[in-house]
């Protein structure tokens, strides 16, 4: 028997990990934008990628040199933590909009996640993500004489 009620669910989109062709350089995320069609609450997160936890000599064989160097020099002893932003699109049905998320991060590698709340009715669906555009710049470059 169909009750006609709607059940809320979350739509999640996760990107691949980006290093923007310069994995050894620090970059700065100035802001990022999401081009999407939705209504209601949109939660967006940017995750800086790093090796979390502590590495002992017994565990070193499980990691590559790149992972060990990143843990040692980039983010010693820090867990990967997201930077969350919550925006609300007040519309009776999904509308296409560009959400600009203003917060800065320093990173070498990063990935993004977007969470949309839907309930299967015409007021919240179809939810679509068309593009994610990060605005980044190189944070610092090292010269050969510094090494």
N, CA, C and O atoms as CSV, one atom per row, in Angstrom:
chain,resi,resn,atom,element,x,y,z
A,1,UNK,N,N,0.840,-1.169,0.000
A,1,UNK,CA,C,0.000,0.000,0.000
A,1,UNK,C,C,0.892,1.242,0.000
A,1,UNK,O,O,1.767,1.381,0.855
A,2,UNK,N,N,0.673,2.121,-0.937
A,2,UNK,CA,C,1.480,3.327,-1.101
A,2,UNK,C,C,0.866,4.465,-0.296
A,2,UNK,O,O,-0.305,4.803,-0.471
A,3,UNK,N,N,1.663,5.048,0.581
A,3,UNK,CA,C,1.155,6.112,1.452
A,3,UNK,C,C,1.278,7.495,0.821
A,3,UNK,O,O,0.632,8.437,1.280
A,4,UNK,N,N,2.106,7.634,-0.236
A,4,UNK,CA,C,2.274,8.926,-0.889
A,4,UNK,C,C,3.224,9.859,-0.159
A,4,UNK,O,O,3.435,10.988,-0.601
A,5,UNK,N,N,3.802,9.411,0.953
A,5,UNK,CA,C,4.747,10.236,1.700
A,5,UNK,C,C,6.123,10.201,1.073
A,5,UNK,O,O,6.498,9.236,0.408
A,6,UNK,N,N,6.866,11.266,1.295
A,6,UNK,CA,C,8.228,11.349,0.766
A,6,UNK,C,C,9.218,10.987,1.859
A,6,UNK,O,O,8.999,11.272,3.036
A,7,UNK,N,N,10.303,10.362,1.455
A,7,UNK,CA,C,11.359,9.993,2.394
A,7,UNK,C,C,12.621,10.754,2.033
A,7,UNK,O,O,13.074,10.707,0.890
A,8,UNK,N,N,13.186,11.451,2.999
A,8,UNK,CA,C,14.387,12.254,2.751
A,8,UNK,C,C,15.615,11.364,2.616
A,8,UNK,O,O,15.751,10.359,3.315
A,9,UNK,N,N,16.512,11.752,1.700
A,9,UNK,CA,C,17.783,11.054,1.519
A,9,UNK,C,C,18.832,12.070,1.091
A,9,UNK,O,O,18.504,13.171,0.649
A,10,UNK,N,N,20.089,11.688,1.228
A,10,UNK,CA,C,21.201,12.565,0.869
A,10,UNK,C,C,21.824,12.121,-0.441
A,10,UNK,O,O,22.035,10.930,-0.671
A,11,UNK,N,N,22.111,13.083,-1.290
A,11,UNK,CA,C,22.876,12.850,-2.515
A,11,UNK,C,C,24.288,13.353,-2.246
A,11,UNK,O,O,24.474,14.485,-1.798
A,12,UNK,N,N,25.280,12.514,-2.519
A,12,UNK,CA,C,26.668,12.860,-2.223
A,12,UNK,C,C,27.497,12.753,-3.498
A,12,UNK,O,O,27.370,11.786,-4.248
A,13,UNK,N,N,28.350,13.754,-3.741
A,13,UNK,CA,C,29.280,13.729,-4.858
A,13,UNK,C,C,30.669,14.011,-4.316
A,13,UNK,O,O,30.876,14.999,-3.611
A,14,UNK,N,N,31.630,13.140,-4.646
A,14,UNK,CA,C,33.021,13.308,-4.222
A,14,UNK,C,C,33.900,13.333,-5.465
A,14,UNK,O,O,33.752,12.496,-6.355
A,15,UNK,N,N,34.823,14.304,-5.521
A,15,UNK,CA,C,35.735,14.388,-6.657
A,15,UNK,C,C,36.941,13.480,-6.434
A,15,UNK,O,O,37.106,12.894,-5.363
A,16,UNK,N,N,37.760,13.377,-7.441
A,16,UNK,CA,C,39.050,12.707,-7.273
A,16,UNK,C,C,39.982,13.638,-6.506
A,16,UNK,O,O,39.630,14.785,-6.231
A,17,UNK,N,N,41.153,13.155,-6.165
A,17,UNK,CA,C,42.142,13.976,-5.458
A,17,UNK,C,C,42.944,14.761,-6.494
A,17,UNK,O,O,43.466,14.190,-7.452
A,18,UNK,N,N,43.037,16.074,-6.291
A,18,UNK,CA,C,43.743,16.950,-7.221
A,18,UNK,C,C,45.047,17.447,-6.604
A,18,UNK,O,O,45.086,17.840,-5.438
A,19,UNK,N,N,46.123,17.424,-7.411
A,19,UNK,CA,C,47.366,18.077,-7.006
A,19,UNK,C,C,47.738,19.181,-7.996
A,19,UNK,O,O,48.758,19.848,-7.821
A,20,UNK,N,N,46.916,19.383,-9.041
A,20,UNK,CA,C,47.077,20.440,-10.034
A,20,UNK,C,C,48.460,20.421,-10.682
A,20,UNK,O,O,49.064,21.466,-10.922
A,21,UNK,N,N,48.945,19.219,-10.956
A,21,UNK,CA,C,50.201,18.941,-11.661
A,21,UNK,C,C,51.441,19.452,-10.943
A,21,UNK,O,O,52.514,19.529,-11.542
A,22,UNK,N,N,51.310,19.798,-9.681
A,22,UNK,CA,C,52.470,20.222,-8.895
A,22,UNK,C,C,52.361,19.631,-7.487
A,22,UNK,O,O,52.106,20.368,-6.534
A,23,UNK,N,N,52.550,18.312,-7.339
A,23,UNK,CA,C,52.352,17.694,-6.025
A,23,UNK,C,C,53.356,18.140,-4.970
A,23,UNK,O,O,53.076,18.025,-3.777
A,24,UNK,N,N,54.517,18.645,-5.375
A,24,UNK,CA,C,55.542,19.032,-4.399
A,24,UNK,C,C,55.396,20.474,-3.929
A,24,UNK,O,O,56.083,20.882,-2.992
A,25,UNK,N,N,54.521,21.253,-4.553
A,25,UNK,CA,C,54.387,22.654,-4.194
A,25,UNK,C,C,53.143,22.896,-3.351
A,25,UNK,O,O,52.114,22.244,-3.527
A,26,UNK,N,N,53.261,23.844,-2.436
A,26,UNK,CA,C,52.104,24.299,-1.675
A,26,UNK,C,C,51.250,25.175,-2.572
A,26,UNK,O,O,51.765,26.014,-3.311
A,27,UNK,N,N,49.952,24.975,-2.503
A,27,UNK,CA,C,49.006,25.812,-3.220
A,27,UNK,C,C,48.063,26.460,-2.217
A,27,UNK,O,O,47.942,26.016,-1.075
A,28,UNK,N,N,47.406,27.506,-2.662
A,28,UNK,CA,C,46.416,28.169,-1.805
A,28,UNK,C,C,45.084,28.162,-2.529
A,28,UNK,O,O,44.983,28.602,-3.674
A,29,UNK,N,N,44.060,27.657,-1.849
A,29,UNK,CA,C,42.693,27.717,-2.350
A,29,UNK,C,C,42.114,29.040,-1.858
A,29,UNK,O,O,41.930,29.234,-0.657
A,30,UNK,N,N,41.830,29.944,-2.787
A,30,UNK,CA,C,41.259,31.233,-2.414
A,30,UNK,C,C,39.747,31.110,-2.198
A,30,UNK,O,O,39.208,31.610,-1.210
A,31,UNK,N,N,39.079,30.442,-3.128
A,31,UNK,CA,C,37.655,30.150,-3.036
A,31,UNK,C,C,37.348,29.056,-4.038
A,31,UNK,O,O,38.169,28.741,-4.900
A,32,UNK,N,N,36.164,28.480,-3.922
A,32,UNK,CA,C,35.716,27.544,-4.941
A,32,UNK,C,C,34.232,27.728,-5.143
A,32,UNK,O,O,33.532,28.226,-4.261
A,33,UNK,N,N,33.750,27.325,-6.313
A,33,UNK,CA,C,32.357,27.549,-6.673
A,33,UNK,C,C,31.752,26.253,-7.205
A,33,UNK,O,O,32.435,25.432,-7.817
A,34,UNK,N,N,30.463,26.093,-6.957
A,34,UNK,CA,C,29.713,24.938,-7.443
A,34,UNK,C,C,28.574,25.456,-8.302
A,34,UNK,O,O,27.758,26.258,-7.846
A,35,UNK,N,N,28.518,25.000,-9.544
A,35,UNK,CA,C,27.403,25.293,-10.448
A,35,UNK,C,C,26.441,24.122,-10.317
A,35,UNK,O,O,26.768,23.005,-10.719
A,36,UNK,N,N,25.248,24.363,-9.756
A,36,UNK,CA,C,24.323,23.272,-9.501
A,36,UNK,C,C,22.885,23.725,-9.640
A,36,UNK,O,O,22.577,24.917,-9.643
A,37,UNK,N,N,22.009,22.728,-9.756
A,37,UNK,CA,C,20.561,22.951,-9.727
A,37,UNK,C,C,20.046,22.201,-8.510
A,37,UNK,O,O,20.143,20.976,-8.435
A,38,UNK,N,N,19.497,22.947,-7.557
A,38,UNK,CA,C,19.017,22.332,-6.321
A,38,UNK,C,C,18.104,23.307,-5.597
A,38,UNK,O,O,17.987,24.476,-5.965
A,39,UNK,N,N,17.464,22.795,-4.563
A,39,UNK,CA,C,16.743,23.650,-3.619
A,39,UNK,C,C,16.947,23.045,-2.242
A,39,UNK,O,O,17.152,21.839,-2.106
A,40,UNK,N,N,16.890,23.885,-1.230
A,40,UNK,CA,C,17.118,23.394,0.126
A,40,UNK,C,C,18.563,23.538,0.539
A,40,UNK,O,O,19.288,24.403,0.048
A,41,UNK,N,N,18.970,22.673,1.456
A,41,UNK,CA,C,20.300,22.772,2.052
A,41,UNK,C,C,21.359,22.092,1.194
A,41,UNK,O,O,21.169,20.973,0.718
A,42,UNK,N,N,22.479,22.787,1.006
A,42,UNK,CA,C,23.644,22.264,0.289
A,42,UNK,C,C,24.829,22.372,1.242
A,42,UNK,O,O,25.137,23.456,1.737
A,43,UNK,N,N,25.495,21.240,1.497
A,43,UNK,CA,C,26.703,21.254,2.337
A,43,UNK,C,C,27.885,20.907,1.457
A,43,UNK,O,O,27.854,19.924,0.717
A,44,UNK,N,N,28.928,21.718,1.539
A,44,UNK,CA,C,30.117,21.519,0.711
A,44,UNK,C,C,31.340,21.431,1.607
A,44,UNK,O,O,31.461,22.175,2.580
A,45,UNK,N,N,32.250,20.515,1.275
A,45,UNK,CA,C,33.458,20.303,2.069
A,45,UNK,C,C,34.664,20.202,1.162
A,45,UNK,O,O,34.595,19.629,0.074
A,46,UNK,N,N,35.778,20.768,1.622
A,46,UNK,CA,C,37.068,20.617,0.963
A,46,UNK,C,C,37.980,19.880,1.933
A,46,UNK,O,O,38.116,20.284,3.088
A,47,UNK,N,N,38.604,18.804,1.473
A,47,UNK,CA,C,39.458,17.978,2.314
A,47,UNK,C,C,40.899,18.079,1.834
A,47,UNK,O,O,41.196,17.776,0.678
A,48,UNK,N,N,41.788,18.503,2.717
A,48,UNK,CA,C,43.218,18.489,2.418
A,48,UNK,C,C,43.711,17.073,2.674
A,48,UNK,O,O,43.461,16.513,3.742
A,49,UNK,N,N,44.404,16.492,1.709
A,49,UNK,CA,C,44.851,15.105,1.801
A,49,UNK,C,C,46.220,15.051,2.447
A,49,UNK,O,O,47.135,15.768,2.043
A,50,UNK,N,N,46.357,14.200,3.448
A,50,UNK,CA,C,47.630,13.985,4.123
A,50,UNK,C,C,47.587,12.644,4.831
A,50,UNK,O,O,46.516,12.064,5.009
A,51,UNK,N,N,48.706,12.169,5.221
A,51,UNK,CA,C,48.785,10.916,5.954
A,51,UNK,C,C,48.454,11.194,7.404
A,51,UNK,O,O,49.119,12.010,8.042
A,52,UNK,N,N,47.439,10.534,7.939
A,52,UNK,CA,C,47.041,10.805,9.318
A,52,UNK,C,C,47.544,9.698,10.239
A,52,UNK,O,O,47.880,8.601,9.793
A,53,UNK,N,N,47.588,10.006,11.519
A,53,UNK,CA,C,48.068,9.040,12.496
A,53,UNK,C,C,49.578,9.125,12.638
A,53,UNK,O,O,50.220,9.975,12.020
A,54,UNK,N,N,50.133,8.258,13.437
A,54,UNK,CA,C,51.579,8.265,13.612
A,54,UNK,C,C,52.180,7.046,12.937
A,54,UNK,O,O,51.560,5.984,12.883
A,55,UNK,N,N,53.384,7.206,12.425
A,55,UNK,CA,C,54.076,6.128,11.726
A,55,UNK,C,C,55.279,5.723,12.563
A,55,UNK,O,O,56.137,6.548,12.877
A,56,UNK,N,N,55.333,4.444,12.922
A,56,UNK,CA,C,56.485,3.914,13.647
A,56,UNK,C,C,57.383,3.188,12.651
A,56,UNK,O,O,57.007,2.983,11.496
A,57,UNK,N,N,58.575,2.801,13.109
A,57,UNK,CA,C,59.485,2.074,12.227
A,57,UNK,C,C,58.876,0.756,11.757
A,57,UNK,O,O,59.124,0.337,10.626
A,58,UNK,N,N,58.090,0.099,12.594
A,58,UNK,CA,C,57.455,-1.158,12.202
A,58,UNK,C,C,56.433,-0.961,11.090
A,58,UNK,O,O,56.194,-1.877,10.302
A,59,UNK,N,N,55.827,0.217,11.014
A,59,UNK,CA,C,54.792,0.486,10.012
A,59,UNK,C,C,55.323,1.137,8.741
A,59,UNK,O,O,54.569,1.304,7.783
A,60,UNK,N,N,56.603,1.510,8.707
A,60,UNK,CA,C,57.140,2.257,7.568
A,60,UNK,C,C,57.041,1.502,6.248
A,60,UNK,O,O,56.877,2.126,5.200
A,61,UNK,N,N,57.136,0.189,6.275
A,61,UNK,CA,C,57.097,-0.571,5.014
A,61,UNK,C,C,55.726,-0.509,4.344
A,61,UNK,O,O,55.610,-0.878,3.175
A,62,UNK,N,N,54.707,-0.066,5.030
A,62,UNK,CA,C,53.361,0.024,4.449
A,62,UNK,C,C,53.170,1.282,3.615
A,62,UNK,O,O,52.183,1.383,2.886
A,63,UNK,N,N,54.092,2.250,3.701
A,63,UNK,CA,C,53.926,3.536,3.038
A,63,UNK,C,C,54.994,3.744,1.975
A,63,UNK,O,O,56.083,3.173,2.045
A,64,UNK,N,N,54.658,4.583,0.976
A,64,UNK,CA,C,55.644,4.977,-0.029
A,64,UNK,C,C,56.463,6.137,0.536
A,64,UNK,O,O,56.095,6.741,1.543
A,65,UNK,N,N,57.589,6.439,-0.135
A,65,UNK,CA,C,58.409,7.550,0.310
A,65,UNK,C,C,57.636,8.863,0.245
A,65,UNK,O,O,57.783,9.712,1.124
A,66,UNK,N,N,56.808,9.038,-0.795
A,66,UNK,CA,C,56.025,10.263,-0.913
A,66,UNK,C,C,55.082,10.439,0.276
A,66,UNK,O,O,54.948,11.541,0.807
A,67,UNK,N,N,54.431,9.357,0.690
A,67,UNK,CA,C,53.530,9.429,1.843
A,67,UNK,C,C,54.292,9.744,3.126
A,67,UNK,O,O,53.826,10.532,3.949
A,68,UNK,N,N,55.457,9.133,3.299
A,68,UNK,CA,C,56.244,9.389,4.503
A,68,UNK,C,C,56.761,10.823,4.538
A,68,UNK,O,O,56.739,11.460,5.591
A,69,UNK,N,N,57.228,11.338,3.397
A,69,UNK,CA,C,57.711,12.712,3.357
A,69,UNK,C,C,56.584,13.702,3.598
A,69,UNK,O,O,56.773,14.719,4.266
A,70,UNK,N,N,55.405,13.401,3.051
A,70,UNK,CA,C,54.274,14.296,3.277
A,70,UNK,C,C,53.903,14.318,4.749
A,70,UNK,O,O,53.605,15.377,5.301
A,71,UNK,N,N,53.921,13.160,5.385
A,71,UNK,CA,C,53.594,13.108,6.812
A,71,UNK,C,C,54.628,13.865,7.635
A,71,UNK,O,O,54.277,14.590,8.566
A,72,UNK,N,N,55.889,13.700,7.295
A,72,UNK,CA,C,56.958,14.299,8.088
A,72,UNK,C,C,57.024,15.802,7.919
A,72,UNK,O,O,57.137,16.531,8.904
A,73,UNK,N,N,56.953,16.281,6.670
A,73,UNK,CA,C,57.201,17.691,6.426
A,73,UNK,C,C,55.944,18.530,6.279
A,73,UNK,O,O,55.945,19.702,6.656
A,74,UNK,N,N,54.883,17.968,5.747
A,74,UNK,CA,C,53.701,18.780,5.454
A,74,UNK,C,C,52.759,18.944,6.636
A,74,UNK,O,O,52.361,20.061,6.965
A,75,UNK,N,N,52.406,17.850,7.267
A,75,UNK,CA,C,51.337,17.878,8.258
A,75,UNK,C,C,51.672,16.942,9.406
A,75,UNK,O,O,50.961,15.954,9.590
A,76,UNK,N,N,52.688,17.191,10.167
A,76,UNK,CA,C,53.057,16.238,11.198
A,76,UNK,C,C,51.972,16.073,12.257
A,76,UNK,O,O,51.583,17.035,12.919
A,77,UNK,N,N,51.489,14.843,12.405
A,77,UNK,CA,C,50.554,14.507,13.466
A,77,UNK,C,C,49.162,15.073,13.324
A,77,UNK,O,O,48.419,15.074,14.305
A,78,UNK,N,N,48.764,15.557,12.155
A,78,UNK,CA,C,47.436,16.125,11.985
A,78,UNK,C,C,46.544,15.171,11.218
A,78,UNK,O,O,46.982,14.518,10.271
A,79,UNK,N,N,45.305,15.096,11.626
A,79,UNK,CA,C,44.305,14.305,10.919
A,79,UNK,C,C,43.772,15.130,9.749
A,79,UNK,O,O,43.833,16.359,9.771
A,80,UNK,N,N,43.250,14.449,8.731
A,80,UNK,CA,C,42.575,15.153,7.646
A,80,UNK,C,C,41.259,15.698,8.182
A,80,UNK,O,O,40.424,14.942,8.678
A,81,UNK,N,N,41.077,16.996,8.082
A,81,UNK,CA,C,39.840,17.602,8.566
A,81,UNK,C,C,39.216,18.403,7.445
A,81,UNK,O,O,39.917,19.132,6.743
A,82,UNK,N,N,37.909,18.284,7.261
A,82,UNK,CA,C,37.260,19.032,6.192
A,82,UNK,C,C,36.949,20.455,6.631
A,82,UNK,O,O,36.897,20.760,7.822
A,83,UNK,N,N,36.746,21.300,5.660
A,83,UNK,CA,C,36.245,22.640,5.887
A,83,UNK,C,C,34.838,22.666,5.327
A,83,UNK,O,O,34.654,22.627,4.110
A,84,UNK,N,N,33.839,22.731,6.200
A,84,UNK,CA,C,32.437,22.648,5.780
A,84,UNK,C,C,31.828,24.027,5.590
A,84,UNK,O,O,32.131,24.965,6.328
A,85,UNK,N,N,30.965,24.134,4.590
A,85,UNK,CA,C,30.147,25.309,4.365
A,85,UNK,C,C,28.734,24.822,4.083
A,85,UNK,O,O,28.537,23.890,3.303
A,86,UNK,N,N,27.763,25.444,4.710
A,86,UNK,CA,C,26.361,25.095,4.479
A,86,UNK,C,C,25.662,26.304,3.889
A,86,UNK,O,O,25.704,27.395,4.458
A,87,UNK,N,N,25.019,26.109,2.746
A,87,UNK,CA,C,24.242,27.153,2.076
A,87,UNK,C,C,22.822,26.641,1.911
A,87,UNK,O,O,22.605,25.436,1.789
A,88,UNK,N,N,21.859,27.544,1.906
A,88,UNK,CA,C,20.468,27.167,1.682
A,88,UNK,C,C,19.948,27.904,0.461
A,88,UNK,O,O,20.072,29.124,0.355
A,89,UNK,N,N,19.362,27.144,-0.464
A,89,UNK,CA,C,18.749,27.708,-1.663
A,89,UNK,C,C,17.252,27.738,-1.410
A,89,UNK,O,O,16.594,26.698,-1.390
A,90,UNK,N,N,16.724,28.927,-1.218
A,90,UNK,CA,C,15.294,29.083,-0.941
A,90,UNK,C,C,14.536,29.231,-2.249
A,90,UNK,O,O,14.453,30.322,-2.812
A,91,UNK,N,N,13.985,28.123,-2.725
A,91,UNK,CA,C,13.216,28.124,-3.963
A,91,UNK,C,C,12.173,27.014,-3.871
A,91,UNK,O,O,12.423,25.995,-3.227
A,92,UNK,N,N,11.018,27.187,-4.495
A,92,UNK,CA,C,9.976,26.153,-4.422
A,92,UNK,C,C,10.313,24.895,-5.229
A,92,UNK,O,O,9.692,23.849,-5.041
A,93,UNK,N,N,11.286,24.999,-6.114
A,93,UNK,CA,C,11.753,23.851,-6.910
A,93,UNK,C,C,13.228,24.066,-7.199
A,93,UNK,O,O,13.726,25.175,-7.002
A,94,UNK,N,N,13.951,23.043,-7.661
A,94,UNK,CA,C,15.387,23.220,-7.950
A,94,UNK,C,C,15.627,24.292,-9.005
A,94,UNK,O,O,14.988,24.306,-10.058
A,95,UNK,N,N,16.551,25.180,-8.705
A,95,UNK,CA,C,16.947,26.231,-9.641
A,95,UNK,C,C,18.460,26.163,-9.824
A,95,UNK,O,O,19.194,25.778,-8.914
A,96,UNK,N,N,18.904,26.540,-11.002
A,96,UNK,CA,C,20.338,26.531,-11.276
A,96,UNK,C,C,20.962,27.787,-10.689
A,96,UNK,O,O,20.487,28.901,-10.911
A,97,UNK,N,N,22.025,27.587,-9.943
A,97,UNK,CA,C,22.705,28.703,-9.290
A,97,UNK,C,C,24.189,28.397,-9.151
A,97,UNK,O,O,24.609,27.245,-9.257
A,98,UNK,N,N,24.967,29.429,-8.914
A,98,UNK,CA,C,26.398,29.283,-8.679
A,98,UNK,C,C,26.659,29.667,-7.224
A,98,UNK,O,O,26.472,30.822,-6.840
A,99,UNK,N,N,27.089,28.701,-6.421
A,99,UNK,CA,C,27.428,28.957,-5.029
A,99,UNK,C,C,28.921,29.203,-4.939
A,99,UNK,O,O,29.719,28.331,-5.284
A,100,UNK,N,N,29.306,30.385,-4.478
A,100,UNK,CA,C,30.717,30.704,-4.289
A,100,UNK,C,C,31.043,30.499,-2.821
A,100,UNK,O,O,30.435,31.126,-1.953
A,101,UNK,N,N,31.992,29.633,-2.540
A,101,UNK,CA,C,32.353,29.266,-1.180
A,101,UNK,C,C,33.671,29.946,-0.837
A,101,UNK,O,O,34.738,29.544,-1.301
A,102,UNK,N,N,33.573,30.977,-0.019
A,102,UNK,CA,C,34.734,31.804,0.313
A,102,UNK,C,C,35.425,31.309,1.571
A,102,UNK,O,O,35.016,31.646,2.682
A,103,UNK,N,N,36.445,30.528,1.405
A,103,UNK,CA,C,37.364,30.226,2.495
A,103,UNK,C,C,38.664,29.748,1.885
A,103,UNK,O,O,38.669,29.109,0.833
A,104,UNK,N,N,39.749,30.055,2.537
A,104,UNK,CA,C,41.060,29.722,2.005
A,104,UNK,C,C,41.699,28.571,2.758
A,104,UNK,O,O,41.523,28.413,3.966
A,105,UNK,N,N,42.442,27.776,2.015
A,105,UNK,CA,C,43.198,26.662,2.582
A,105,UNK,C,C,44.566,26.618,1.931
A,105,UNK,O,O,44.737,27.051,0.791
A,106,UNK,N,N,45.536,26.093,2.658
A,106,UNK,CA,C,46.839,25.776,2.075
A,106,UNK,C,C,46.904,24.267,1.943
A,106,UNK,O,O,46.532,23.544,2.867
A,107,UNK,N,N,47.371,23.789,0.802
A,107,UNK,CA,C,47.349,22.350,0.547
A,107,UNK,C,C,48.374,21.976,-0.507
A,107,UNK,O,O,48.885,22.827,-1.235
A,108,UNK,N,N,48.659,20.699,-0.572
A,108,UNK,CA,C,49.392,20.120,-1.699
A,108,UNK,C,C,48.447,19.294,-2.560
A,108,UNK,O,O,48.514,19.340,-3.789
A,109,UNK,N,N,47.558,18.530,-1.903
A,109,UNK,CA,C,46.537,17.748,-2.604
A,109,UNK,C,C,45.208,17.979,-1.898
A,109,UNK,O,O,45.162,18.154,-0.681
A,110,UNK,N,N,44.118,17.980,-2.681
A,110,UNK,CA,C,42.814,18.317,-2.125
A,110,UNK,C,C,41.715,17.586,-2.901
A,110,UNK,O,O,41.879,17.275,-4.081
A,111,UNK,N,N,40.602,17.318,-2.229
A,111,UNK,CA,C,39.406,16.855,-2.929
A,111,UNK,C,C,38.181,17.522,-2.320
A,111,UNK,O,O,38.238,18.073,-1.221
A,112,UNK,N,N,37.061,17.462,-3.063
A,112,UNK,CA,C,35.853,18.175,-2.686
A,112,UNK,C,C,34.675,17.210,-2.574
A,112,UNK,O,O,34.615,16.205,-3.281
A,113,UNK,N,N,33.740,17.527,-1.677
A,113,UNK,CA,C,32.500,16.773,-1.542
A,113,UNK,C,C,31.340,17.753,-1.472
A,113,UNK,O,O,31.457,18.838,-0.901
A,114,UNK,N,N,30.203,17.347,-2.071
A,114,UNK,CA,C,28.979,18.145,-2.038
A,114,UNK,C,C,27.848,17.222,-1.598
A,114,UNK,O,O,27.700,16.117,-2.120
A,115,UNK,N,N,27.049,17.682,-0.632
A,115,UNK,CA,C,25.924,16.922,-0.091
A,115,UNK,C,C,24.642,17.707,-0.336
A,115,UNK,O,O,24.544,18.878,0.030
A,116,UNK,N,N,23.663,17.059,-0.957
A,116,UNK,CA,C,22.364,17.672,-1.213
A,116,UNK,C,C,21.295,16.829,-0.519
A,116,UNK,O,O,21.373,15.601,-0.525
A,117,UNK,N,N,20.306,17.479,0.073
A,117,UNK,CA,C,19.208,16.772,0.710
A,117,UNK,C,C,18.016,16.772,-0.237
A,117,UNK,O,O,17.585,17.826,-0.705
A,118,UNK,N,N,17.489,15.589,-0.514
A,118,UNK,CA,C,16.351,15.429,-1.418
A,118,UNK,C,C,15.294,14.569,-0.739
A,118,UNK,O,O,15.574,13.887,0.247
A,119,UNK,N,N,14.073,14.608,-1.277
A,119,UNK,CA,C,13.040,13.707,-0.767
A,119,UNK,C,C,12.243,13.035,-1.881
A,119,UNK,O,O,11.248,12.363,-1.611
A,120,UNK,N,N,12.666,13.210,-3.117
A,120,UNK,CA,C,12.014,12.549,-4.233
A,120,UNK,C,C,10.822,13.292,-4.797
A,120,UNK,O,O,10.233,12.842,-5.780
A,121,UNK,N,N,10.448,14.413,-4.207
A,121,UNK,CA,C,9.329,15.194,-4.733
A,121,UNK,C,C,9.851,16.231,-5.723
A,121,UNK,O,O,11.058,16.457,-5.815
A,122,UNK,N,N,8.945,16.856,-6.458
A,122,UNK,CA,C,9.360,17.866,-7.436
A,122,UNK,C,C,9.914,19.123,-6.765
A,122,UNK,O,O,10.515,19.960,-7.438
A,123,UNK,N,N,9.724,19.272,-5.453
A,123,UNK,CA,C,10.269,20.432,-4.744
A,123,UNK,C,C,11.771,20.312,-4.496
A,123,UNK,O,O,12.437,21.325,-4.281
A,124,UNK,N,N,12.315,19.102,-4.521
A,124,UNK,CA,C,13.748,18.923,-4.235
A,124,UNK,C,C,14.505,18.191,-5.329
A,124,UNK,O,O,15.735,18.151,-5.282
A,125,UNK,N,N,13.836,17.614,-6.303
A,125,UNK,CA,C,14.540,16.872,-7.343
A,125,UNK,C,C,14.089,17.359,-8.713
A,125,UNK,O,O,12.982,17.889,-8.811
A,126,UNK,N,N,14.866,17.215,-9.764
A,126,UNK,CA,C,16.185,16.593,-9.761
A,126,UNK,C,C,17.268,17.568,-9.309
A,126,UNK,O,O,17.276,18.732,-9.712
A,127,UNK,N,N,18.156,17.097,-8.490
A,127,UNK,CA,C,19.322,17.864,-8.067
A,127,UNK,C,C,20.473,17.503,-8.995
A,127,UNK,O,O,20.729,16.323,-9.234
A,128,UNK,N,N,21.161,18.499,-9.514
A,128,UNK,CA,C,22.253,18.257,-10.457
A,128,UNK,C,C,23.448,19.139,-10.115
A,128,UNK,O,O,23.296,20.290,-9.705
A,129,UNK,N,N,24.650,18.571,-10.294
A,129,UNK,CA,C,25.892,19.334,-10.147
A,129,UNK,C,C,26.539,19.386,-11.520
A,129,UNK,O,O,26.844,18.348,-12.108
A,130,UNK,N,N,26.749,20.588,-12.030
A,130,UNK,CA,C,27.285,20.759,-13.372
A,130,UNK,C,C,28.798,20.919,-13.366
A,130,UNK,O,O,29.480,20.373,-14.233
A,131,UNK,N,N,29.334,21.666,-12.392
A,131,UNK,CA,C,30.786,21.842,-12.346
A,131,UNK,C,C,31.220,22.340,-10.974
A,131,UNK,O,O,30.440,22.920,-10.217
A,132,UNK,N,N,32.496,22.092,-10.682
A,132,UNK,CA,C,33.163,22.638,-9.501
A,132,UNK,C,C,34.388,23.383,-10.002
A,132,UNK,O,O,35.196,22.831,-10.749
A,133,UNK,N,N,34.525,24.642,-9.588
A,133,UNK,CA,C,35.621,25.473,-10.058
A,133,UNK,C,C,36.412,26.010,-8.876
A,133,UNK,O,O,35.924,26.889,-8.165
A,134,UNK,N,N,37.634,25.501,-8.645
A,134,UNK,CA,C,38.465,26.060,-7.582
A,134,UNK,C,C,39.346,27.187,-8.112
A,134,UNK,O,O,39.871,27.101,-9.222
A,135,UNK,N,N,39.506,28.236,-7.323
A,135,UNK,CA,C,40.430,29.323,-7.664
A,135,UNK,C,C,41.651,29.145,-6.774
A,135,UNK,O,O,41.597,29.369,-5.564
A,136,UNK,N,N,42.767,28.733,-7.404
A,136,UNK,CA,C,43.976,28.435,-6.626
A,136,UNK,C,C,45.156,29.217,-7.166
A,136,UNK,O,O,45.132,29.719,-8.290
A,137,UNK,N,N,46.188,29.311,-6.345
A,137,UNK,CA,C,47.454,29.908,-6.736
A,137,UNK,C,C,48.573,29.180,-6.016
A,137,UNK,O,O,48.344,28.497,-5.018
A,138,UNK,N,N,49.778,29.330,-6.526
A,138,UNK,CA,C,50.935,28.696,-5.893
A,138,UNK,C,C,51.267,29.493,-4.647
A,138,UNK,O,O,51.386,30.717,-4.702
A,139,UNK,N,N,51.417,28.807,-3.523
A,139,UNK,CA,C,51.699,29.481,-2.252
A,139,UNK,C,C,53.148,29.940,-2.170
A,139,UNK,O,O,53.416,31.109,-1.892
A,140,UNK,N,N,54.077,29.034,-2.409
A,140,UNK,CA,C,55.502,29.394,-2.297
A,140,UNK,C,C,56.314,28.457,-3.168
A,140,UNK,O,O,56.028,27.263,-3.253
A,141,UNK,N,N,57.323,29.008,-3.812
A,141,UNK,CA,C,58.248,28.195,-4.596
A,141,UNK,C,C,59.618,28.274,-3.949
A,141,UNK,O,O,60.026,29.315,-3.432
A,142,UNK,N,N,60.314,27.157,-3.989
A,142,UNK,CA,C,61.658,27.089,-3.415
A,142,UNK,C,C,62.672,27.204,-4.553
A,142,UNK,O,O,62.503,26.575,-5.597
A,143,UNK,N,N,63.704,27.989,-4.361
A,143,UNK,CA,C,64.761,28.084,-5.355
A,143,UNK,C,C,65.773,26.983,-5.104
A,143,UNK,O,O,65.784,26.384,-4.028
A,144,UNK,N,N,66.631,26.708,-6.092
A,144,UNK,CA,C,67.630,25.652,-5.953
A,144,UNK,C,C,68.614,25.933,-4.822
A,144,UNK,O,O,69.120,24.997,-4.205
A,145,UNK,N,N,68.891,27.195,-4.542
A,145,UNK,CA,C,69.833,27.548,-3.495
A,145,UNK,C,C,69.318,27.294,-2.074
A,145,UNK,O,O,70.110,27.234,-1.133
A,146,UNK,N,N,68.014,27.146,-1.914
A,146,UNK,CA,C,67.423,26.953,-0.596
A,146,UNK,C,C,67.594,25.521,-0.111
A,146,UNK,O,O,67.722,25.293,1.092
A,147,UNK,N,N,67.599,24.555,-1.020
A,147,UNK,CA,C,67.713,23.166,-0.648
A,147,UNK,C,C,69.021,22.937,0.019
A,147,UNK,O,O,69.322,21.812,0.418
